[in-house]
Amino acid sequence: MKAFHAALAASVFLSLSAGAQTSKPASSTAPGVRVTTGSAAPKGSSPAKVEDVRVLEGQSTDPFELERLGLAAANANQLDRARTFFERAWTLGELPTAAYNLACLDARTGRVDQSFARLDKAIAAGFDDGVALEKDPDLAALRGKPRFSAIVSGAAKNRASGDAAAVKEGVFLVPKDGALAILLLLHDKESDPFTVSGPFTQIALSHRLLVAAPRGPGRSAKRRFGWGSAERAAKAIDAAIAAARRKAGNRKLPVLLVGVGRGGTEAFTAAARMAPGTFAGVGSIGGHFDSGAAPNPAGLQGARLFLGFSRDSSPAEITAARRGIEILRQQGFQPVVAEWPGAEAGFPKDVPRAVKETLDAFADQTPAAPR
């Protein structure tokens, strides 16, 4: 069983087997049920409370939150309640993982035809985790059926299509007087390349920054895209850098990597795992540094670091942001930190201010325009 979780912009994977993930199980409270947190999952967020039924009374329309509570219910072996949460998550957001989780519940209870119907919906919505399909023990009864190979094939096609779309459906804007550096922007989990690039475009182009905003390679909800595993996100970032450099005349320009919300966390995770010097600057607006996903952030060495967040956000988000900053400082980094009014996740209320302060933090990391 697998799912996407939205608390800080994220994906949390629950596996009645967890075979598709490589991270360690976070807990196990029922026979065969293990919760596994993937590299893209938020740290420091409040655990789901199975007894919290307010969302069932119509007070939540966030499909990621509903799926998170479904995972908590499944982990407590409350499968009927889990089904209710997953069904609402599917109805509200068409999360591919919600349909997949429902397929797992159906397969566990011997409803093979219903399980295949759910998997068909998951594939149509963009589910692309072939490893989960091949290894999840919940689906063991389905693997010998002729229909299963078509499901696996559909997931493979979705994955290839998503990886290609990172650049194909991204935004690339070149300054008319030529680029001095590349500003690579990563969107939030409920955002897209146009939304993340829009507030930066005018000021970035005026400073002769080539704006590059790839699309997340994985479908996370209806018309929404996420970054998937750290490895998959890194490949999308590499592809976007290569495409931006081609558009700049194949010049090896310095790269500033900035993300918003979950994109900010992904920016730090990806940069930390790459070779030192890959990026001149790494910044996040509303996304925390996840030390669990990047325990050895050697790739951040030599880069200017910036982290900004809304000071009135949820206690879990504030704790995660401040803990990430403190860990960076303990490891010898000196990030520039900004706190903005408001409780927004991702872009704060005053978007122009956040954009200006982010780019100001990197002002001396790129070549100056000739006079």
Sequence and secondary structure as in RCSB ss.txt:
>XXXX:A:sequence
MKAFHAALAASVFLSLSAGAQTSKPASSTAPGVRVTTGSAAPKGSSPAKVEDVRVLEGQSTDPFELERLGLAAAN
ANQLDRARTFFERAWTLGELPTAAYNLACLDARTGRVDQSFARLDKAIAAGFDDGVALEKDPDLAALRGKPRFSA
IVSGAAKNRASGDAAAVKEGVFLVPKDGALAILLLLHDKESDPFTVSGPFTQIALSHRLLVAAPRGPGRSAKRRF
GWGSAERAAKAIDAAIAAARRKAGNRKLPVLLVGVGRGGTEAFTAAARMAPGTFAGVGSIGGHFDSGAAPNPAGL
QGARLFLGFSRDSSPAEITAARRGIEILRQQGFQPVVAEWPGAEAGFPKDVPRAVKETLDAFADQTPAAPR
>XXXX:A:secstr
     TTTT   EEESS TT  S EEEEEETTEEEE  TTS SS     TT  GGGGTT   HHHHHHHHHHHHH
TT HHHHHHHHHHHHHHH  HHHHHHHHHHHHHTT HHHHHHHHHHHHHTT   HHHHHH GGGGGGTTSHHHHH
HHHHHHHHHHHHHHHHHHTSEEE  TT  SEEEEEE  TT  HHHHHHHHHHHHHHTTEEEEE   SEEEETTEE
E  SHHHHHHHHHHHHHHHHHHTTS    EEEEEETHHHHHHHHHHHHS TTS SEEEEES    TTT SS GGG
TTSEEEEEEETTS HHHHHHHHHHHHHHHHTT   EEEEESS  SSS S HHHHHHHHHHHTTTSS     
